Amino acid sequence: MKLRKISAAASAAVVLALTATACGSGSDSGSNGDKINIGIKFDQPGMGLKTPDGTYTGFDVDVARYVAKELGYPEDKINWKQAPSAERENMIKNGDVKYIVGTYSITEKRLKEVDFAGPYFVAHQDLLVRADDNSITKVEDLNSKKLCSVAGSTSAQNVRDKLAPKADLRQLGGYSECLTGLENKSVDALTTDATILAGYAAQKEHQGKFKLAGLSLSDEKYGIGLKKGDADLKGKINKALEKMISDGTWDKLVKQHFGPSGYKNDPAPKIAG
C-alpha cells in the first residue's frame, strides 16, 4: 500500500516537472513568460549591430523595438536573438523567436516556409570594393573576380544564377569575414544590399578604405518574418508598421541610421494588406 502511494506521488512529480518545462521553454510561441524573443542581426552596422558594451543598434533594431512596443512589449521585455541568414527560417519554425527583423528579403522560396509582414523597406543589391580599385564598374566584371557574400543570402544566389555565373563566389558565415577578406585582398568585392554595405563603409575604422560600386542589381523588399499561418500576428505587425510610417518615426529612423553614410533610400513602401 505504501509502495503504491510513493509510486503515484513520483509519477505526479514527473508530470508536473514535464509540464513546467514545456510551459517555460517558449519553444512554440517565441516568447518566454512575459518576454518576447526577437531575431536580429548582430553584425550589420546601421541595420543590426551588437556593440561591445552589449547594446543593440541599427534601423532594423529600432523597427523591431517599435513593433514590440505596439504589441505590448517595452524594451525591458525583449530578448534579442542572433539570426544568421541561413538559420532564419528554422528559428521561426522552431519557435525560437516570435519574429525576425534582419534585412530579411521577401522571396517566393521563403514564403513557402514562413510568412512576412511588411514590406517596411526597399533596398537594392550592390557591391563594396576597395577605394582604390577601379576595375569593377559593371556586374559583368565580376566574372573574373573573387566575390564574397554570406551563406543563405539572396545576394549570392542572384549573382551566381543571373548576373555573373563565372564569378569565383565565396560564401562565408558573416559579412565581417567578407570585409576582412576584402581588406586583405583575398577577395575583390563583397555583395549584399546597399544598406548593409553603406553601414560598413561608414564605420570609423573603415572610412576611406572602401566604396560602393553604385550598381542596383536587384530590388530587395525587407519584411518581418513570422510563423507560417499566424494571420493574427501578421495583421498586428502590419498595423504597427503603418503607424510607424504615418507618425513620422520611419523617416526619423532612416535619417538617423543612413544619413551619415550618404545612402539614398527609396520612399517608405506600401504595407501589404
C-alpha positions in Angstrom: 0.0 0.0 0.0 2.8 2.4 1.0 4.7 1.5 -2.2 1.7 2.3 -4.4 1.4 5.7 -2.7 5.1 6.5 -3.3 4.8 5.5 -7.0 1.8 7.7 -7.5 3.5 10.6 -5.9 6.6 10.1 -8.0 4.5 9.9 -11.2 2.7 13.1 -10.4 6.0 14.9 -9.7 7.3 13.8 -13.1 4.2 15.0 -14.9 4.4 18.4 -13.1 8.1 18.7 -14.0 7.5 18.0 -17.7 4.6 20.4 -17.8 6.6 23.2 -16.2 9.5 22.5 -18.6 7.1 22.7 -21.6 5.5 25.9 -20.4 8.7 27.6 -19.6 10.6 26.8 -22.8 8.7 29.2 -25.1 9.6 26.8 -28.0 6.2 27.2 -29.7 5.5 30.8 -29.2 8.7 32.7 -29.5 8.0 34.1 -26.0 9.3 33.3 -22.5 6.8 34.2 -19.8 6.1 38.0 -20.1 9.1 38.5 -22.5 9.3 38.2 -26.3 12.2 36.7 -28.4 13.1 38.8 -31.5 15.6 37.8 -34.1 18.0 40.5 -35.4 21.4 40.6 -37.0 24.4 41.2 -34.6 27.0 42.1 -37.2 25.4 44.7 -39.6 26.3 48.3 -38.8 23.5 50.7 -39.5 21.0 47.8 -39.6 21.5 45.4 -36.7 24.6 45.5 -34.5 25.5 44.2 -31.1 28.1 46.7 -29.7 31.0 45.8 -27.4 29.1 47.1 -24.4 26.2 44.7 -25.1 23.7 47.2 -26.5 21.9 46.8 -29.9 21.7 49.5 -32.5 20.5 49.9 -36.1 17.5 50.6 -38.3 16.2 47.1 -38.1 16.6 47.0 -34.3 14.6 50.2 -33.9 11.9 48.9 -36.2 11.8 45.7 -34.1 11.6 47.8 -30.9 8.7 49.9 -32.3 6.7 46.9 -33.3 7.3 45.2 -30.0 6.1 48.2 -28.1 2.9 48.3 -30.2 2.4 44.6 -29.3 2.7 45.4 -25.6 6.4 44.6 -25.0 8.6 47.5 -23.9 12.4 47.4 -24.2 13.0 45.6 -20.9 10.7 42.7 -22.1 12.7 41.9 -25.3 15.2 39.1 -25.6 17.4 39.7 -28.6 18.4 36.6 -30.5 21.1 36.5 -33.2 19.5 35.4 -36.5 22.2 34.3 -39.1 20.9 34.4 -42.7 21.0 30.7 -43.1 19.1 30.0 -39.9 16.2 32.4 -40.1 13.5 30.0 -41.4 14.5 27.4 -38.8 14.4 29.8 -35.9 10.9 30.9 -36.9 9.6 27.4 -37.5 11.1 26.1 -34.2 9.6 28.9 -32.2 12.9 30.2 -31.1 11.7 33.8 -32.0 8.3 35.4 -32.3 9.5 37.3 -35.4 12.7 38.4 -37.2 13.7 41.8 -38.4 17.1 41.3 -40.0 17.4 42.6 -43.6 15.1 39.7 -44.4 14.1 39.9 -48.1 10.7 38.6 -49.1 11.1 35.9 -51.7 8.8 33.2 -53.2 11.1 30.5 -51.8 10.9 31.8 -48.3 7.2 32.3 -48.4 6.8 28.6 -48.7 8.3 28.2 -45.2 7.4 31.4 -43.3 5.1 34.4 -43.6 6.1 38.1 -43.8 4.6 41.3 -42.5 5.5 44.4 -44.5 7.5 45.2 -46.5 8.9 48.1 -44.4 11.9 48.9 -46.6 13.1 48.5 -50.2 16.8 48.1 -50.7 19.0 47.3 -53.7 21.8 44.9 -54.1 25.2 46.5 -54.7 28.9 45.8 -54.5 31.5 47.0 -52.0 35.1 47.3 -53.4 38.4 48.7 -52.2 38.5 52.5 -52.6 41.5 52.3 -55.0 40.0 49.6 -57.2 38.5 50.9 -60.4 38.4 47.5 -62.2 34.8 46.8 -61.3 32.4 49.2 -63.0 29.7 46.8 -64.1 28.4 43.4 -62.9 30.0 41.5 -65.8 33.4 42.5 -64.4 32.8 40.1 -61.6 33.2 37.1 -63.9 36.9 37.3 -63.5 36.9 38.3 -59.8 36.7 36.7 -56.4 33.3 37.7 -54.9 32.3 37.3 -51.3 28.8 37.0 -49.8 27.1 35.3 -46.8 25.7 31.8 -46.9 21.9 31.8 -47.1 21.6 35.3 -48.5 19.7 36.1 -51.7 22.5 38.2 -53.0 24.9 35.3 -53.5 22.2 33.3 -55.3 21.3 36.3 -57.5 24.9 36.7 -58.7 25.5 33.0 -59.3 22.3 32.4 -61.1 21.7 35.6 -63.1 24.4 38.2 -63.1 27.9 36.8 -63.1 27.9 33.0 -63.2 31.6 32.7 -63.8 32.5 34.8 -60.7 34.6 33.0 -58.1 32.0 33.1 -55.3 33.0 32.6 -51.7 30.1 32.2 -49.2 31.2 32.8 -45.6 29.4 32.8 -42.3 29.2 36.6 -41.8 29.7 39.9 -43.5 32.6 40.8 -41.2 34.6 37.9 -42.6 33.9 39.1 -46.1 35.0 42.6 -45.1 38.3 41.2 -43.7 38.9 39.3 -47.0 38.2 42.5 -49.0 40.7 44.5 -46.9 43.5 41.9 -47.1 42.8 41.4 -50.9 41.8 37.7 -50.6 38.5 38.7 -52.3 37.8 41.5 -54.8 34.3 42.5 -53.9 31.6 42.0 -51.3 27.9 41.8 -52.4 24.8 42.3 -50.4 22.2 45.1 -50.0 23.5 48.6 -50.3 22.1 49.4 -46.8 24.4 46.9 -45.2 27.4 47.9 -47.3 26.9 51.6 -46.6 26.8 50.8 -42.9 30.2 49.0 -43.0 31.8 51.7 -45.2 30.6 54.4 -42.8 32.2 52.9 -39.7 35.1 55.0 -38.4 37.7 52.2 -38.8 36.7 51.7 -42.4 36.3 55.2 -43.7 38.3 55.8 -46.8 39.1 52.1 -47.3 36.0 51.0 -49.3 33.4 52.4 -51.7 30.1 51.3 -53.1 30.1 50.4 -56.8 26.8 52.2 -57.3 25.0 49.3 -59.1 21.4 48.5 -58.4 21.5 44.7 -59.0 18.1 43.8 -57.6 15.2 45.1 -55.5 15.1 43.7 -52.0 11.8 44.2 -50.1 12.5 43.7 -46.4 9.8 42.0 -44.4 9.3 40.9 -40.8 9.5 37.1 -40.8 7.0 35.2 -38.6 5.5 31.7 -38.3 3.5 30.4 -41.3 -0.2 30.9 -40.9 -0.1 33.3 -38.0 -2.5 35.8 -39.5 -3.3 37.5 -36.2 0.3 38.4 -35.5 0.9 39.4 -39.2 -2.1 41.8 -39.0 -0.9 43.4 -35.8 2.7 43.9 -37.1 1.4 45.4 -40.3 -0.8 47.8 -38.3 2.3 48.8 -36.2 4.3 49.4 -39.4 1.6 51.6 -40.9 1.6 53.6 -37.7 5.4 53.9 -37.7 5.3 55.4 -41.2 2.3 57.7 -40.6 3.6 59.2 -37.4 7.0 60.1 -38.9 9.1 57.6 -37.0 10.1 55.7 -40.1 11.6 58.9 -41.7 13.3 59.8 -38.5 15.0 56.4 -38.2 16.1 56.4 -41.8 17.8 59.8 -41.4 19.4 58.7 -38.1 20.9 55.5 -39.4 21.6 56.1 -43.1 22.1 59.9 -43.2 25.8 59.8 -42.1 26.7 57.3 -44.9 25.1 59.3 -47.7 22.9 56.3 -48.6 20.0 57.3 -50.9 17.0 55.4 -49.7 13.7 54.7 -51.5 10.5 56.2 -50.0 8.6 54.1 -47.5 6.9 51.2 -49.3 3.2 50.5 -49.1 2.5 47.9 -46.3 0.7 44.8 -47.8 -2.8 44.0 -46.6 
